[in-house]
Amino acid sequence: MHDLKHHRLNANGLMFRVAEQGEGPLVLLCHGFPETSHAWRHQLAALARAGYRAVAVDMRGYGGSDSPSESSAYSVFDIVGDLVALLGVLNESSAVIVGGDWGGTVAWQAAQLRPDLFRAVVGLGVPMMGRAPTRPSSLFPKTNSAIFYTHYFCEPGLAEKEFERDAEATLRKIYFAASGNAGPRDDPNTPNPFGMVARDGGLLDALPDPEVMPDWLSPTDLELIVSSFNSSGFRGGLNYYRNLDRNWELQAGLNGQQVQVPALFLIGERDTGLAIPGMDQIIKSMPELVPHLRGSIVVPKAGHWLQQEAPAQVNAALISFLQSL
């Protein structure tokens, strides 16, 4: 059987830590915030068994990969540049790109920009969205008592100070609150780490600290992810949010451009994103931007960490999509 290998590659002027398993057509796996390549542990083995070369990357700013100090180095275009360069280093002429959360945003953008390299795309949790009518920071809510979490993340030094105080407690709280285990998203009592943050507190204050983590995240898995964040810190991941307005500015030239490759979308029924007003409409109208969308699959009871929470359903959908290409 193909063993899982970890190695470091030099691409686009940075060092990247990747996890790799299997041989065959390349499937490139891109994680989100706050995760590492370990988020794809269940997919690597399944894809290898199905006859694919599965490569999961610690994205720029995360885990064992380099983390440039300037926050301006984290635009979606910089990240797509990393993936284009990684394809060359891996000696591959094309890949199917799969992404969840921020990795999903990057995957859609990669397929939109370079259909010659990314021959198909799978997005988890984050749909392909058109360019907003105005800069994102002006769309996110602020009240006298609270601000939307993206505003909180964009304040230099603020969120990292809170999160790095105790990385394990931070990850426990965020993973639990955004998971399907926290409860249905239409229940006002279900915690949501990606909502409003009180101006007189931090993001973690409003989240429960579970005594026992859900069974999809074993103590060993959590320990591995915590040790990654203890060494990398959270700044790299937060810098993705600090480029939301800049991404919007840079995307002007792509306005109206469709994703012209085969695509698949999956989302957990209890994904935190579904609490955002209008998200269901964005998902419904995706075929206008993604004409070759093969399906939008809603996974019952799963939350935001879809590939970790519901690996069997995700693997089955992924392999079926890959085999249809």
C-alpha positions in Angstrom: 0.0 0.0 0.0 1.2 3.5 -0.7 2.6 5.0 2.5 2.0 8.6 3.6 5.0 10.7 3.1 5.8 14.2 4.5 8.3 16.4 2.7 9.3 20.0 2.2 9.3 21.6 -1.2 10.7 24.9 -2.4 8.1 26.8 -4.6 7.5 30.4 -5.4 10.3 31.5 -3.2 9.0 29.7 -0.1 9.3 26.3 1.6 6.1 24.3 1.8 5.4 21.2 3.9 3.3 18.7 2.1 1.7 15.3 2.9 1.6 13.0 0.0 0.1 9.5 -0.7 -0.6 7.4 -3.8 0.3 7.5 -7.5 -1.8 8.6 -10.5 -3.5 11.8 -11.5 -2.8 14.6 -9.1 -5.4 15.8 -6.6 -4.2 18.9 -4.7 -5.9 19.5 -1.3 -6.0 23.0 0.3 -7.1 23.5 3.9 -8.7 26.6 5.6 -8.5 28.5 8.9 -7.5 27.4 11.5 -6.3 24.1 10.0 -3.2 22.4 8.5 -2.8 19.7 5.8 -3.7 17.2 8.6 -7.4 18.2 7.9 -7.1 15.9 4.8 -5.9 12.8 6.7 -9.0 10.8 5.7 -8.9 11.9 2.0 -5.2 11.1 1.4 -5.5 7.4 2.1 -8.9 7.1 0.3 -7.6 8.9 -2.9 -4.4 6.8 -2.9 -6.5 3.6 -2.8 -8.7 4.9 -5.6 -5.6 5.4 -7.9 -4.7 9.1 -7.4 -1.7 11.0 -6.2 -3.1 13.0 -3.3 -1.0 16.0 -2.1 -2.2 18.1 0.9 -0.3 21.3 1.5 0.4 23.3 4.6 -0.7 26.6 3.0 1.5 29.7 3.1 1.5 30.9 6.8 0.5 27.6 8.3 2.2 24.6 9.9 5.5 23.6 8.5 5.4 26.0 5.6 7.0 29.4 5.5 5.1 32.4 6.9 6.1 35.7 5.2 6.0 38.6 7.8 4.1 41.2 5.7 0.4 40.8 5.8 0.2 42.0 2.1 1.9 38.7 1.0 -1.4 36.8 1.6 -3.7 37.8 -1.2 -5.5 35.0 -3.0 -3.3 35.8 -6.1 -0.2 35.1 -4.0 -1.6 31.8 -2.8 -2.7 30.7 -6.3 0.9 31.5 -7.3 2.1 29.1 -4.7 -0.1 26.3 -6.1 0.9 27.0 -9.7 4.6 26.7 -8.6 4.0 23.6 -6.6 2.6 21.8 -9.7 5.9 22.5 -11.4 7.9 21.2 -8.5 5.8 18.1 -8.3 6.4 17.6 -12.1 2.7 17.6 -12.9 1.1 19.4 -15.8 -2.4 19.5 -14.3 -4.3 18.8 -11.1 -7.8 18.5 -9.7 -7.9 21.1 -6.9 -10.0 20.6 -3.8 -10.4 23.2 -1.0 -12.3 23.8 2.2 -13.0 27.1 3.9 -10.2 29.6 2.7 -8.8 26.7 0.7 -12.2 26.6 -1.1 -11.9 30.3 -2.0 -8.4 29.7 -3.3 -9.5 26.6 -5.2 -12.3 28.4 -7.0 -9.9 31.3 -7.8 -7.2 28.9 -9.1 -9.7 27.2 -11.4 -11.0 30.6 -12.6 -7.5 31.9 -13.3 -5.7 28.8 -14.6 -8.1 26.3 -16.2 -5.2 25.1 -18.2 -3.6 23.8 -15.0 -6.5 23.1 -12.7 -8.7 20.8 -14.8 -11.5 20.4 -12.2 -12.4 21.9 -8.8 -14.2 20.8 -5.7 -15.2 23.4 -3.1 -16.2 22.5 0.5 -18.2 24.9 2.6 -17.5 28.0 0.5 -19.3 28.5 -2.8 -18.0 30.3 -5.8 -19.1 33.9 -5.4 -19.2 36.8 -7.8 -17.3 40.0 -7.0 -19.1 42.0 -4.4 -20.6 45.4 -5.5 -18.4 47.2 -3.0 -15.3 46.4 -0.8 -16.1 43.5 1.7 -15.1 45.5 4.8 -18.1 47.9 4.1 -20.5 45.0 3.9 -19.7 43.3 7.2 -21.8 44.5 10.1 -20.7 46.6 13.0 -22.9 47.8 15.9 -22.1 49.8 19.1 -21.6 46.6 21.0 -20.2 44.1 18.5 -18.4 43.7 15.2 -18.4 40.9 12.6 -15.6 38.4 13.2 -13.8 39.5 10.0 -13.4 43.0 11.4 -12.0 41.5 14.6 -9.5 39.3 12.6 -8.4 42.3 10.5 -7.2 44.4 13.6 -3.4 43.8 13.5 -2.2 41.8 16.6 -5.6 41.5 18.2 -6.9 38.1 17.4 -3.4 36.4 17.4 -2.9 37.7 21.0 -6.1 36.1 22.1 -5.6 32.9 20.2 -2.0 32.3 21.1 -2.6 32.6 24.8 -3.7 29.0 24.8 -3.7 27.4 21.3 -5.3 24.2 22.5 -8.2 25.9 24.1 -8.6 28.2 21.0 -8.7 25.2 18.6 -11.0 23.2 20.9 -13.5 26.0 21.1 -13.5 27.0 17.4 -13.6 23.4 16.1 -16.4 22.5 18.4 -18.5 25.6 17.9 -18.3 25.5 14.0 -19.0 21.7 13.9 -22.2 19.9 13.4 -22.0 18.7 17.0 -22.7 22.3 18.3 -26.3 22.0 17.0 -28.5 23.2 14.1 -27.6 26.6 12.7 -31.2 27.8 12.9 -31.1 27.4 16.6 -30.2 30.8 18.3 -28.4 28.8 21.1 -26.0 27.1 18.7 -22.6 28.8 19.2 -20.9 30.3 16.1 -17.2 31.4 16.1 -17.8 33.1 12.8 -20.4 35.6 13.8 -20.4 38.8 15.8 -17.7 39.5 18.4 -18.4 41.7 21.5 -16.4 44.9 21.4 -15.6 44.6 25.1 -14.4 40.9 24.8 -12.8 38.4 22.5 -14.1 35.9 20.0 -13.5 32.9 22.4 -15.4 34.4 25.4 -18.8 33.6 23.9 -17.8 30.0 22.9 -18.3 26.9 25.1 -15.2 24.8 26.0 -16.3 21.2 25.4 -15.2 18.7 28.1 -14.9 16.1 25.5 -14.2 16.7 21.8 -16.4 15.1 19.1 -15.2 11.7 18.0 -14.2 12.9 14.6 -11.2 14.7 16.3 -9.2 12.3 18.3 -6.8 13.5 21.1 -3.8 12.6 18.9 -5.2 14.5 15.9 -5.9 17.6 18.0 -2.4 17.4 19.6 -0.8 17.3 16.1 -2.8 20.4 15.0 -2.1 22.3 18.3 1.6 21.6 18.0 1.6 23.1 14.5 -0.1 26.3 15.7 2.2 26.5 18.8 5.1 26.7 16.4 3.6 28.8 13.5 1.2 31.0 15.6 -2.0 32.3 14.1 -0.8 35.4 12.3 -0.3 33.7 8.9 -3.8 32.4 8.8 -5.3 35.7 10.0 -3.4 37.5 7.2 -5.7 35.9 4.7 -8.6 37.9 6.2 -6.5 41.1 6.1 -6.5 40.8 2.3 -10.2 40.7 1.8 -10.4 44.3 0.5 -7.2 43.9 -1.5 -8.5 40.7 -3.1 -11.6 42.6 -4.1 -9.5 45.4 -5.7 -7.3 42.9 -7.5 -10.3 40.9 -8.8 -11.8 43.8 -10.8 -10.3 42.4 -14.0 -12.0 39.1 -13.4 -15.5 40.5 -12.8 -18.0 38.2 -14.6 -15.4 35.6 -15.5 -16.8 32.1 -15.2 -15.1 29.0 -13.8 -14.9 26.9 -17.0 -13.9 23.5 -15.6 -16.0 20.6 -14.2 -16.9 21.4 -10.5 -18.5 20.0 -7.5 -19.7 21.7 -4.3 -20.3 20.2 -0.9 -21.5 21.8 2.3 -22.5 20.5 5.8 -26.1 21.0 6.7 -24.9 22.8 9.8 -22.1 24.8 8.2 -21.6 28.2 9.9 -21.7 29.9 6.5 -25.4 29.0 6.2 -26.0 31.4 9.0 -24.9 34.3 6.8 -27.9 36.1 5.2 -28.3 35.4 1.5 -25.8 32.4 1.5 -28.5 30.0 0.3 -29.2 32.3 -2.6 -25.5 32.5 -3.5 -25.3 28.6 -3.5 -28.5 28.4 -5.6 -27.2 30.8 -8.3 -23.8 29.2 -8.5 -24.4 27.6 -12.0 -24.3 31.2 -13.5 -20.7 31.5 -12.5 -19.9 27.7 -12.6 -21.6 26.4 -15.8 -20.1 22.9 -15.5 -21.2 22.4 -11.8 -22.0 18.7 -11.5 -23.8 19.1 -8.2 -24.3 20.8 -4.9 -24.4 18.2 -2.1 -25.6 19.0 1.4 -24.3 16.5 4.0 -26.8 16.0 6.8 -25.8 17.0 10.4 -22.2 17.9 9.4 -20.7 21.3 10.2 -17.9 23.5 8.8 -15.1 20.9 9.0 -16.7 18.7 6.4 -13.8 16.5 5.3 -13.0 15.7 9.0 -16.6 15.4 10.2 -18.0 13.3 7.4 -15.0 11.6 5.7 -17.0 8.7 4.2 -19.5 11.0 2.5 -16.9 13.4 1.3 -14.6 10.6 0.0 -17.4 8.9 -1.9 -18.6 12.1 -3.5 -15.0 13.1 -4.4 -14.0 9.8 -5.9 -17.2 9.5 -7.9 -16.6 13.1 -9.3 -13.0 12.3 -10.1 -13.9 9.0 -11.9 -16.5 10.9 -14.0 -13.9 13.3 -15.4 
